[in-house]
């Protein structure tokens, strides 16, 4: 992924986060394969994501923690208070439906 795409994705996610952070909990899940902890730390430093990130990366001798079969990035999943998924979408730039759903539940 190009740095400009990473920045745009981070910008989009951070704008949504900043709009709803006082009402809704945000958690990011970092995916992929990393060679070592230094590589992961560098990625986190450069990602500029403002909310908490969970390390779900794999490396030699380190399996992923969560296995939920998501095949897009970013995957945007909204889980309601009951623990059920109430919205999911894939990719950047298509956050309109997510924002509508967030607006409907933020109070």
N, C-alpha and C positions, 0 to 999 in steps of 0.2 A: 504494500500500500504506500502511495506517495505521501510525503509529509503534508502537502496541502490538503489531501483528502482526510488525513488524520486530524488536522487542525479544524477543518470545516465540521467534521463529525463531532469533535470535542466542543466546538462553539455551539452547535445545535443542541447537544445534550446539556451543556452548561446553561444555556438560555432557558430551557425547560426546567431544569433543576432550580435555577434562581427564581423562577416564577412560582414554584410550588413547594419549595423546601421547608417552609414553615408549617405546611399542612400534611405533607406526604413524605415518607421515608424512601430514599433512593439508594440503591446498591448496584454497583457494576460488577460484572464477572469477567475477568481477564482470561481469554482463551488462547490456545496455540501451543507451540513447542518453543521452549527456551533452552539455550545451551547451559546457562548458569544463572545464579542469583544476580550477578552484576548486570547481565543483559536485561533481566526483568526490572531491576531498579532503574536502569536507564530509560526503559520504556515508560515506566510510571512517571518519572521525572519529566519526560518530554510530552506525555499525553495531555497534560493540563486539565484532566477531568477533576472537577471540584468535589465530587462525592466519593464515599467509601468504595474501595475496590476489593473484591475477593480474588485471590490467586487460584485459578483453576487451570494453570498451565501444566504441561507435561514436560518432562525432561528424562534423560536416561536415569532409570532407577526411581523416578517420581511419577506415579500415575496421577491422572486428573482426579479431583475430589468429587465433582458432580458429573454425572453422565446423563444428559437430558436431550441429546440428539438435536441440537440447534445447528443449522447450517447457513446462517446469515450473520452479518455484522453491520451495524449493531442490531441485535434482537431486542425489541422493546416489549417487555412483558409487564402488565399491570395486574397485581394480585390484590383482590379485595380483602376486606377485614375477615371474611369467612375462610380465607386461604385458597379460594378458587380464582383461576385466571379469568379476568373480566375483559382483557384486551391483549392482543399480541400483534406485532407487525415487524417487518424486516427492513433493514437498510436505512440509510440516512435520507433526509430530505422529504420524507412522507409522514410528518408528525401531526398533520391536521386532525386525524381521527383520535390519536393519542391525547392531544391537547383537549379536544372536545370531551373525552371520557374523564380526564383529570378535572376539568372544570365542573363536570357533573357530580363528582364525588368529594371535592376538596373541603366541603363544610361538614 
